[in-house]
Every structure is written in structure tokens, then in C-alpha cells.
Amino acid sequence: MKFIRGGVGRGGQNFTEDVRLIQLLLNDYIARSTHYQIAVDGIADSRTIEAIEEFQRGAGLPATGVVEPAGPTLRFLVMGFITSLAGDLSSSQQAARREHPNEAHISDALVYLARARGA
């Protein structure tokens, strides 16, 4: 199952829709570990590549700065997102989380994931 058509980041094809999905998934990860976010603009700029590398280091992966369609970085990002979403949905503080500033990003990411799956 492919969620992206080409590599995202350093040396990747950097298709706009792919970059946006990776940026959304990175922002989900970032929101759980720090207070900053990256722009979700479909451009694989230096900040996006730095966020990819930071994620890779945190996951114990080689910090290549690229997310490949069938690679471990994408699998870790997607699994982290699903785990985060499941935690949000089962939380006893669900009502408070509805007003979380990243709610729109979660919805966008789900749409991208559903499209990638062919739903």
C-alpha cells in the first residue's frame, strides 16, 4: 500500500500532495514532542527536511532527510499518526481535544490517507 507516489525531502520527487501529507504527519509528531509546527504548503523546504531528519533520528532510523514510498520512515510516521489518533479518540478528555489547534490537520491527513488507500 502506497501513501505517497514519490520520495519527499532531500533528493525526492517532492510531489506537492505527497509533501503536504508528510508535512501533516510530521506536524502530528511534532505536536507530541515540541511546540513548533512546520508549514503545510507542499514545498519540501529546509525546515521540512530538518523535521524529517529530526523524526528519523528520534525513531532510530538513518537521518537521510527523505521519506520514501515504501520506506521505514513513512511506516513510522503513519503508525505514529494512527496511534496518536486512537489515543485522542479514546481519551477521557475527548471534548477538550476537539478544540485542539491541529484538528484540521488531522482531518486533512485522514483524507489523504483514505485517498492513498483508494477509498
URLINSUL-V488093 format. One record per residue. NEAR is the number of other C-alpha atoms within 8 Angstrom. Layout:
BEGIN
near=NEAR
near=NEAR
END
This chain:
BEGIN
near=4
near=8
near=10
near=8
near=8
near=11
near=13
near=16
near=16
near=9
near=7
near=11
near=8
near=12
near=10
near=9
near=7
near=14
near=15
near=12
near=10
near=10
near=13
near=13
near=12
near=12
near=10
near=13
near=12
near=11
near=10
near=6
near=6
near=6
near=6
near=6
near=7
near=9
near=5
near=8
near=7
near=11
near=10
near=12
near=7
near=6
near=8
near=12
near=13
near=9
near=10
near=14
near=12
near=9
near=10
near=14
near=10
near=7
near=7
near=6
near=9
near=6
near=9
near=7
near=11
near=13
near=13
near=12
near=11
near=7
near=8
near=8
near=10
near=11
near=9
near=9
near=11
near=9
near=8
near=9
near=11
near=8
near=8
near=9
near=9
near=8
near=8
near=9
near=7
near=7
near=7
near=4
near=6
near=10
near=6
near=7
near=8
near=7
near=7
near=7
near=5
near=7
near=9
near=7
near=9
near=11
near=8
near=9
near=11
near=8
near=8
near=10
near=9
near=9
near=8
near=11
near=9
near=5
near=5
END
